[in-house]
Amino acid sequence: MEIVGFFDLHRQQITFDYVDRVSGEVQRGRLRPATRASLRTWLERFDGRPAEFGVEGCTGWRFVTEELARVAITAHLAEPAELAARRGPKRRAKTDWADARRGREALERGELPESWIPPEHLLEIRSLCRLYADLMSDRNGWQQRIHATCFHQGVPPIGRDVLTADHRAAVETAALSRAGRHSVDVALAMVDQLDQRLEPLRATLQTHGRRQTGCRALQGHYGIAELTATIIWAELGDCRRFHSSDQAVRHTGLDVTVHDSDGHRTRGHLSRQGPPLLRWALFEAAKCAARTTSPDHAYYRTVHAREGAGRATLSVARKLVRRCHHTLVALGDAALEPARP
């Protein structure tokens, strides 16, 4: 490549560092504001010359890689944690200029730790999945607020799901103070508003699960339904980038930590290094192993008797990750195709 460079991305500016291998000249500077339009204008200087740029995989990388692809510049997405680890012990002040220079030098040497860049349609579904998770988290938070208010004012215990018809009627007629009643009414109204947003979004994700090849294949595994299949598909992505199913398990964060002499982690706990939404979907699917019709029921009961329900479910979840990995790898390119219209 004639041009090799790296972007250090921040909300207010983009710091760049690139070298022209023909002339040997090194250029560095900043783009303000950090927007798609300003980057598009800046990239015109290369005018079709062979170039490759790296960018750290933090918030904002999507528009940078899309603009690089638009002008046929090879994009490299750097894995942030691995890139920081290779920087070594901090011996001097960390600056954007130094980060951009280190990234460019690593790319030149072929030592840049790279992440996979998903196609646009997968990024869109992934964004919808994470929006769904955020809305559900807000909904659960308002439910917990109702429980806390009722308990604080001595209301008899209400069922775990306060939104069923009987439990909601009990909440609406509970003896609360004026402020407590106002708090509960606001919480119920917020839950109703969130439900109005959640229902069409859930339907969209379930429809995708029925129409996309990889999602339909994942539903062949016991416990994985349309919604969880879509989430697992979107968060796992192209499983061919994993050398083995062990790497897929590590990607989810369901692997168990071991002793690390240069860190502070204690062994025997989940690493939780992967997407939280992916762990949630796998855990929900693995809970179905408690049913007698599940092919993993015997294994679940064995681990349950020894370690308890939580660890038994996690053990089944790790098995599901491996199965999903093999299923998507076997499908090849078809696993990532857009959903049928």
N, C-alpha and C positions, 0 to 999 in steps of 0.2 A: 504494500500500500504506500502511496506517496504521502498521505497525511495520516498521522496517528495522534489521537488526543483523548482528553478525559474531561468530563464536566463534574464539578462539585456543586450540587444543587441545594439551594435554600429558597425560602419563601420570597425573599426580597430581591435576590440576584442569583445569577448563574456564573460561577467562576470557571474559566476554561484554561486549558493548557494543552497546546498541540505543537507538533514538530513537523516541518516540511522536510521529508527525507531527501528530496532532490537538492535543495539548497542548504540543508542542515540548520535552517533558521528555526528558533523556538519562539512561539508567540504565546502570551498569556494576557488575560484581561477579565472583565466582568460584563455581563449583560444585565441591564436593568430596563424595565421590570422583568421578572422571571415569568414570561408568558409565551404562549405558542406563537403569537404574532412576532414578537421580537426575535425569537429563536429562528423563525422561518426567514426573516430578513437577513439575519447574521449568516445563515448557511448559504446564502447566495454567493458568497465570496469564493466558494470552492468550485462552482460552475462545472459540475460533472466529473471532477478529478477523483480518482480512486482514494477513498478515505474510510477510516474506521474510528469510531469514538466509543468510549466507555462512559457509563454513568452509574452512580451508586444506587442500589435498589431501595431507595427511601421514597417517601411521599413525593409525587411529582414525576417519577420516572416515566410514566406512561406517555405523556405528551412529548417528552424528549425523544423516546424511541420511535414514536409514530412519525415525528417530523424528520428524523434521520432516515427512516425507511422511505419516506415520500420522495426524497432526493437521492435514493439509491446509495446511501452511506451505511456501511455495516455498523450495527449497534451491538454493544456488549453491555449486559446488565451485571454489575458487580454485586456479589453477596456481601452485605454490610458487615456482618459479624466476622466473617473470615478475613475480610479486607482490614478490619481494625486489628485483628489478632496478628496479622503479618506486619503491622506497623511496629510491633514490639513494645517494650517498656517506654513510657512517656518520659523523655529526657529533655524536651524543649517545648516551647509553646506550640500548641496545635493551631494551624491557620488554614484557611481555605486554599491559599496558594500552595501550601505544602501538600495538602490532600490531593489536589488536582495533579500536581507534579508526580507524586507517588503512584497515582492511578495510571497516568500516562506511561510512566516507566515500566510498571508491571505489565501493561498491555503490550508494550514494545517487546518485552522479554517473553511474552506468552505465558505469564504467570498470574494473570488476573483471575481470581476465583469467580466464576460466572454462574449466574442464575438463569433459569429458563424464562424466555419471554413468551407469554401466552398469546394466542391469536385474539383478535378484537372481539369476536363473538363470545369467547370464553370469559374475557374480562368483563363483558357486559353482564353475563349471567352471574359471575362471581360478585359483582357489585350489588345485584339484586338479592343474592343470598345473604350478604352481609347486612344489607338494609333490613331484610326480614329478621335477622338475629338481633339487630339493634332495637327494632320495634318491639319484638318479643321481650327483650330485656326491660324496656321501659314499661311494658304492660305488667310484667311480674313485679317491678318495683312499686307500681301503684297498688297492686294487690297486697303486697307486704305492708304498705302504708295503712291500708284498711285494717289488716290484722293487728298492727301495732296500736292503732288508735282505739280499736275495740278492746284490746287487752288492757291498755292503759287506763281505760275508764270502767273496767270491771264487767264487761259484757261477757256472758257465757260463751265458751269456745264455739266457733263456727267452723264448718268443714274447711278443708284445705283450699278448695276452689270456691271462692266466695261469689263466683259469677254464675253458678247454676241457679235455676229458678228458685228453689227452696232456700238456698243459702243467701241469695240476694234479697229475698223478701225478709229474711231474718235481720240482715244488715240494715235495711231501710226502716225497720220498725224498732231497732235497738234503742235502748234508753241512753242517749248521749247528751253531753252538754252542747250548748249552741255552737261553740267553736269546733267540737268534735263532729257534730252533725255536718257542719260546713265542710270540714276536711274530707269526710267520707263521701259527701255528695260530689265534691270536686273530683275525687279519685275515681268514682264510678263514671262520671262524665268523661274523664280522660281515657279510661279503659274503653268506653264505647267509641270514642273517636279513633283510638288505635285499632280497634276491631274493624272499623270501616276501611282503614288503610291496609290492614293485614289480609283480609279475605281475598281481594282481587290479586294481591301480590302472591299469596300462597297458591292461588289457582294458576297463576302464570308459571310459577316454578314447577308445579305438578304437571302442567301441560308439557313443559319442556322435558320432564322426566319420561313422559309417554312417547315423545317424538324423536328424541335423540338416541342414536345407536348405542353409544357407550352407557348412557343412563339405563336403557332398557336391559342391557346385558348385566349391569350391576344388580338389577332387581331379581335376577336369578338366584341371588344369595339370600338365604332366609333372614328376615328381619329388615331388609332394605326395601323401602317403599319409594314412591315417586319423588317425594320431597327430599328425603335423605339421599337418594341416588343422585339427584341434581347437585346437592351440596358436596357430596363426596367427589363427584366427577369434576366439579368446578375447582375444588381445592387441591385435588391430587394432580390434575392436569395430565401432561404427557408422562406416563409411567416409564416410558422407554429411557428416560434420562437417569433412572435408578438402575444401578448395576445388579441389584438383587432386591428381594422383598424386604430384607433387613433395612436397607436404606429407606424404603417406603415407610416402614415403621418409625424410623428415626425422624422422617419428615413430619409425621403426625405429632410427635412429641409424646407418644405413648411408651417409648422405650424407658427402661429403668436406668438411672444414673449409676455410675461406678465411681470408685475413689479417684479423685483428681488432685495430684500433688501440687499443681501450680494454681489451683483455684480454691474456692471455699464451699464447693458443693459436697453435701453428704450423700453417701451411697444409699441405694434402696428406695429412691423417690422417683416419680415421673419427671422427665426432663422438661416437659411443657414448652418445647422450643418451636413447635409447629403452629399452624393456624388453629386458634381455639374453636372456631366453628366446625372444623373438620373433626376434632376430638369429640365435640358434642354430638355430631351426626353419627359417628361410629359407636359412641356409648349408647345412644338411643336405640340403634339397630341391635347392638349386642344384648340389650336388656331382654329382647325377645327369646334369648336362649333359656330363660327361666320357664318357658312353656314346654310342656311335655312333647309337643309335636316338633320341636326344634331338633335338627340333627346334632347340635352341640349340647343338648340337654344333659347327657351323661357326663360330659367333661365339665359343664357348668356346675353340676351337683357335686362332683368330686372336689373342685377347687372351693366351692362354697362351704363345704364341710370343713375344709382345712383353713381357709383364709377369710371367709365371709363373702357377702353378696357383692360388695364393691370391687374387690380384687377379682372375683370370678367374672364379673362383667368386663373388667379391663382385659382380662386374659382372652375372653372371646373377641373383644374389639381388636386386639392385635391379630388374631386369626383372620378376622374380616379384612383387615388392611392387606394382608398377604394375598387373600383370595381376590380382592379387588385389583391389586397390582397385576396378578397373573391374567385376570380377565381382560383388562384394558391393554396389556402388552400384546395379548393374542389377537386382539382386534386390529392392531396396527393403526394406520392412518384413519380408518373408519371411526375409531374411538373419539376422535377430536372433530369430526365433521359437524357442521351446524345442524340444528334440529330441522326435521322436515317441515315445510310450510303447512 
